[in-house]
Amino acid sequence: MKKWLDKQKDQEKHMLEAVNIQVREVVEDLIPQIRLSALENEMMSDVRLNIHFEFNEENTEIWSEGQVYFPPKQSVSTAFQIGYGAEKEKQDS
C-alpha cells in the first residue's frame, strides 16, 4: 500500500493539471446554460461538478462532468489517463 501511495504522491501535479483542464472544458460548454439559468432563477445559477478518478496498477483515469439543473444541461469532459513512472521506464527499455 505504501508503494502505491508513493506513486500517487508523484502524480499529484499531473492529476491537478488534468482536473483543471477538465473543469474549464465543462464550464465553458455550460456557460450559455448558466446564463439562461440565472435569468430563470433571480440572476443566480448553480453548477454541480463531479470529478471521477479510477485507479489501477498502470495508470489513473480522470474524467469530469458538470450539470446545470434548470434549464437542464449536462457536459462531460475529455478523459485523461496518467501513467506511472515505473511503467513508463519499463516501456522505454
C-alpha positions as CSV (number, residue, x, y, z in Angstrom):
1,M,0.0,0.0,0.0
2,K,2.9,2.4,0.8
3,K,4.4,1.8,-2.6
4,W,1.0,2.7,-4.3
5,L,0.6,5.8,-2.1
6,D,4.1,6.9,-3.0
7,K,3.3,6.5,-6.8
8,Q,0.2,8.6,-6.3
9,K,2.2,11.4,-4.5
10,D,4.4,11.7,-7.5
11,Q,1.4,12.1,-9.8
12,E,-0.4,14.8,-7.8
13,K,0.7,17.7,-10.0
14,H,-0.4,15.9,-13.2
15,M,-3.7,15.0,-11.7
16,L,-4.4,18.6,-10.7
17,E,-3.5,19.8,-14.1
18,A,-5.9,17.3,-15.7
19,V,-8.7,18.3,-13.4
20,N,-8.0,22.0,-14.1
21,I,-8.3,21.4,-17.9
22,Q,-11.4,19.3,-17.5
23,V,-13.3,21.7,-15.2
24,R,-12.6,24.5,-17.6
25,E,-13.8,22.4,-20.6
26,V,-17.0,21.5,-18.8
27,V,-17.8,25.1,-17.6
28,E,-17.0,26.6,-21.0
29,D,-19.5,24.2,-22.5
30,L,-22.1,25.1,-19.9
31,I,-21.7,28.9,-19.9
32,P,-24.7,29.6,-22.2
33,Q,-26.9,27.4,-20.0
34,I,-25.5,29.0,-16.8
35,R,-26.7,32.4,-18.2
36,L,-30.2,31.0,-19.0
37,S,-30.4,29.5,-15.6
38,A,-29.5,32.8,-14.0
39,L,-32.3,34.6,-16.0
40,E,-34.8,32.0,-14.7
41,N,-33.6,32.0,-11.1
42,E,-33.3,35.5,-9.8
43,M,-29.9,36.0,-11.5
44,M,-28.3,33.1,-9.7
45,S,-27.1,29.8,-11.2
46,D,-25.6,26.7,-9.7
47,V,-23.4,24.1,-11.5
48,R,-22.7,20.7,-10.0
49,L,-19.3,19.2,-10.8
50,N,-18.4,15.6,-10.4
51,I,-14.8,14.5,-10.9
52,H,-14.2,10.8,-11.3
53,F,-10.9,9.1,-10.5
54,E,-10.3,5.4,-11.4
55,F,-7.0,4.0,-10.2
56,N,-5.4,0.8,-11.4
57,E,-1.9,-0.7,-11.4
58,E,-0.6,1.2,-14.5
59,N,-2.4,4.5,-14.5
60,T,-5.1,6.8,-13.2
61,E,-8.1,7.7,-15.4
62,I,-9.8,11.0,-14.7
63,W,-13.0,12.5,-16.2
64,S,-15.3,15.2,-15.1
65,E,-18.9,16.1,-15.6
66,G,-21.0,19.2,-14.9
67,Q,-24.7,19.9,-14.7
68,V,-27.0,22.9,-14.7
69,Y,-30.4,21.8,-13.3
70,F,-32.8,24.4,-14.7
71,P,-33.0,24.6,-17.6
72,P,-31.2,21.3,-17.5
73,K,-27.9,20.6,-19.4
74,Q,-25.0,18.2,-18.8
75,S,-21.5,18.3,-20.1
76,V,-18.8,15.6,-19.9
77,S,-15.0,16.3,-20.3
78,T,-12.4,14.5,-22.2
79,A,-10.9,11.6,-20.2
80,F,-7.3,11.8,-19.2
81,Q,-5.0,8.8,-18.5
82,I,-2.0,9.5,-16.3
83,G,0.6,6.7,-16.4
84,Y,3.0,5.9,-13.5
85,G,6.7,6.4,-13.9
86,A,7.9,2.9,-13.3
87,E,5.7,1.5,-16.0
88,K,6.9,4.2,-18.4
89,E,10.6,3.3,-17.7
90,K,9.8,-0.3,-18.4
91,Q,8.3,0.6,-21.8
92,D,11.3,2.7,-22.7
93,S,13.7,-0.2,-22.0
